[in-house]
Amino acid sequence: MFPIANLLTALAHLLGFVLQAYMWVIIGRAIISWVNPDPHNPIVRTLHNLTEPVLYQVRKRLPFTYTSGMDLSPIVVMLIIMFLQSFLVRTLIDLAARIG
């Protein structure tokens, strides 16, 4: 059963890396939003294209995230990412340890 345990461990680490990378993308998007970025800049467009689908879903489901001219949806997404890192990644690693 150790190949399955190794697969689960690898998936957990990969998922943890992807979640961490996406958190940095969200942070970059939030920092860039504080200034008036050029919308034609390829970096700004890439950050927008990577984050807007997720941020839009949060804004649509939780209308309170945009209050007083401040968008709180990046904070909500970062909290969800931290939860997934603490719960899902950790659960996969623990499950792999029990199998292996």
RODOKE-360761 format. One record per residue (C-alpha): residue number from 1; residue in three letters; z, x, y. Coordinates in steps of 0.5 Angstrom, whole numbers, plus 500, padded with zeros to 3 digits. Example, Ala and Ser with C-alpha at 12.3 -4.5 7.8 and 13.67 -1.06 7.14 Angstrom:
BEGIN
<nr: 1 | rest: Ala | w: 516 | u: 525 | v: 491> $
<nr: 2 | rest: Ser | w: 514 | u: 527 | v: 498> $
! end
This chain:
BEGIN
<nr: 1 | rest: Met | w: 500 | u: 500 | v: 500> $
<nr: 2 | rest: Phe | w: 500 | u: 506 | v: 505> $
<nr: 3 | rest: Pro | w: 493 | u: 505 | v: 507> $
<nr: 4 | rest: Ile | w: 495 | u: 498 | v: 510> $
<nr: 5 | rest: Ala | w: 501 | u: 501 | v: 513> $
<nr: 6 | rest: Asn | w: 497 | u: 507 | v: 516> $
<nr: 7 | rest: Leu | w: 492 | u: 502 | v: 518> $
<nr: 8 | rest: Leu | w: 497 | u: 497 | v: 522> $
<nr: 9 | rest: Thr | w: 500 | u: 504 | v: 525> $
<nr: 10 | rest: Ala | w: 493 | u: 506 | v: 528> $
<nr: 11 | rest: Leu | w: 492 | u: 499 | v: 530> $
<nr: 12 | rest: Ala | w: 499 | u: 498 | v: 534> $
<nr: 13 | rest: His | w: 498 | u: 505 | v: 537> $
<nr: 14 | rest: Leu | w: 490 | u: 503 | v: 539> $
<nr: 15 | rest: Leu | w: 493 | u: 497 | v: 542> $
<nr: 16 | rest: Gly | w: 498 | u: 500 | v: 546> $
<nr: 17 | rest: Phe | w: 493 | u: 505 | v: 549> $
<nr: 18 | rest: Val | w: 489 | u: 499 | v: 551> $
<nr: 19 | rest: Leu | w: 494 | u: 495 | v: 554> $
<nr: 20 | rest: Gln | w: 497 | u: 501 | v: 558> $
<nr: 21 | rest: Ala | w: 490 | u: 503 | v: 560> $
<nr: 22 | rest: Tyr | w: 489 | u: 496 | v: 563> $
<nr: 23 | rest: Met | w: 496 | u: 496 | v: 566> $
<nr: 24 | rest: Trp | w: 493 | u: 502 | v: 570> $
<nr: 25 | rest: Val | w: 487 | u: 498 | v: 572> $
<nr: 26 | rest: Ile | w: 491 | u: 492 | v: 574> $
<nr: 27 | rest: Ile | w: 495 | u: 497 | v: 578> $
<nr: 28 | rest: Gly | w: 489 | u: 500 | v: 581> $
<nr: 29 | rest: Arg | w: 486 | u: 493 | v: 583> $
<nr: 30 | rest: Ala | w: 492 | u: 492 | v: 587> $
<nr: 31 | rest: Ile | w: 493 | u: 498 | v: 591> $
<nr: 32 | rest: Ile | w: 485 | u: 497 | v: 593> $
<nr: 33 | rest: Ser | w: 487 | u: 490 | v: 595> $
<nr: 34 | rest: Trp | w: 492 | u: 493 | v: 600> $
<nr: 35 | rest: Val | w: 486 | u: 496 | v: 604> $
<nr: 36 | rest: Asn | w: 479 | u: 493 | v: 606> $
<nr: 37 | rest: Pro | w: 475 | u: 496 | v: 600> $
<nr: 38 | rest: Asp | w: 467 | u: 496 | v: 601> $
<nr: 39 | rest: Pro | w: 465 | u: 491 | v: 596> $
<nr: 40 | rest: His | w: 459 | u: 495 | v: 594> $
<nr: 41 | rest: Asn | w: 463 | u: 501 | v: 592> $
<nr: 42 | rest: Pro | w: 462 | u: 502 | v: 584> $
<nr: 43 | rest: Ile | w: 469 | u: 503 | v: 583> $
<nr: 44 | rest: Val | w: 471 | u: 497 | v: 587> $
<nr: 45 | rest: Arg | w: 466 | u: 493 | v: 583> $
<nr: 46 | rest: Thr | w: 468 | u: 496 | v: 576> $
<nr: 47 | rest: Leu | w: 475 | u: 494 | v: 578> $
<nr: 48 | rest: His | w: 474 | u: 487 | v: 580> $
<nr: 49 | rest: Asn | w: 469 | u: 486 | v: 574> $
<nr: 50 | rest: Leu | w: 475 | u: 488 | v: 569> $
<nr: 51 | rest: Thr | w: 481 | u: 485 | v: 572> $
<nr: 52 | rest: Glu | w: 478 | u: 478 | v: 575> $
<nr: 53 | rest: Pro | w: 477 | u: 474 | v: 569> $
<nr: 54 | rest: Val | w: 484 | u: 475 | v: 567> $
<nr: 55 | rest: Leu | w: 487 | u: 475 | v: 574> $
<nr: 56 | rest: Tyr | w: 483 | u: 468 | v: 575> $
<nr: 57 | rest: Gln | w: 486 | u: 465 | v: 569> $
<nr: 58 | rest: Val | w: 493 | u: 467 | v: 571> $
<nr: 59 | rest: Arg | w: 491 | u: 464 | v: 578> $
<nr: 60 | rest: Lys | w: 488 | u: 458 | v: 575> $
<nr: 61 | rest: Arg | w: 494 | u: 456 | v: 570> $
<nr: 62 | rest: Leu | w: 500 | u: 458 | v: 575> $
<nr: 63 | rest: Pro | w: 498 | u: 456 | v: 582> $
<nr: 64 | rest: Phe | w: 504 | u: 459 | v: 585> $
<nr: 65 | rest: Thr | w: 502 | u: 466 | v: 584> $
<nr: 66 | rest: Tyr | w: 498 | u: 466 | v: 591> $
<nr: 67 | rest: Thr | w: 504 | u: 464 | v: 596> $
<nr: 68 | rest: Ser | w: 504 | u: 466 | v: 603> $
<nr: 69 | rest: Gly | w: 498 | u: 470 | v: 603> $
<nr: 70 | rest: Met | w: 500 | u: 474 | v: 597> $
<nr: 71 | rest: Asp | w: 497 | u: 474 | v: 590> $
<nr: 72 | rest: Leu | w: 502 | u: 475 | v: 585> $
<nr: 73 | rest: Ser | w: 498 | u: 474 | v: 579> $
<nr: 74 | rest: Pro | w: 497 | u: 482 | v: 578> $
<nr: 75 | rest: Ile | w: 505 | u: 482 | v: 577> $
<nr: 76 | rest: Val | w: 504 | u: 476 | v: 572> $
<nr: 77 | rest: Val | w: 499 | u: 480 | v: 568> $
<nr: 78 | rest: Met | w: 503 | u: 486 | v: 568> $
<nr: 79 | rest: Leu | w: 509 | u: 483 | v: 566> $
<nr: 80 | rest: Ile | w: 505 | u: 480 | v: 560> $
<nr: 81 | rest: Ile | w: 502 | u: 487 | v: 558> $
<nr: 82 | rest: Met | w: 510 | u: 489 | v: 558> $
<nr: 83 | rest: Phe | w: 512 | u: 484 | v: 553> $
<nr: 84 | rest: Leu | w: 506 | u: 485 | v: 549> $
<nr: 85 | rest: Gln | w: 507 | u: 492 | v: 549> $
<nr: 86 | rest: Ser | w: 515 | u: 491 | v: 547> $
<nr: 87 | rest: Phe | w: 513 | u: 485 | v: 542> $
<nr: 88 | rest: Leu | w: 507 | u: 486 | v: 539> $
<nr: 89 | rest: Val | w: 506 | u: 493 | v: 538> $
<nr: 90 | rest: Arg | w: 513 | u: 494 | v: 536> $
<nr: 91 | rest: Thr | w: 512 | u: 489 | v: 531> $
<nr: 92 | rest: Leu | w: 506 | u: 492 | v: 528> $
<nr: 93 | rest: Ile | w: 509 | u: 499 | v: 528> $
<nr: 94 | rest: Asp | w: 515 | u: 496 | v: 524> $
<nr: 95 | rest: Leu | w: 511 | u: 492 | v: 519> $
<nr: 96 | rest: Ala | w: 507 | u: 498 | v: 518> $
<nr: 97 | rest: Ala | w: 514 | u: 502 | v: 516> $
<nr: 98 | rest: Arg | w: 516 | u: 496 | v: 512> $
<nr: 99 | rest: Ile | w: 510 | u: 496 | v: 508> $
<nr: 100 | rest: Gly | w: 509 | u: 504 | v: 507> $
! end
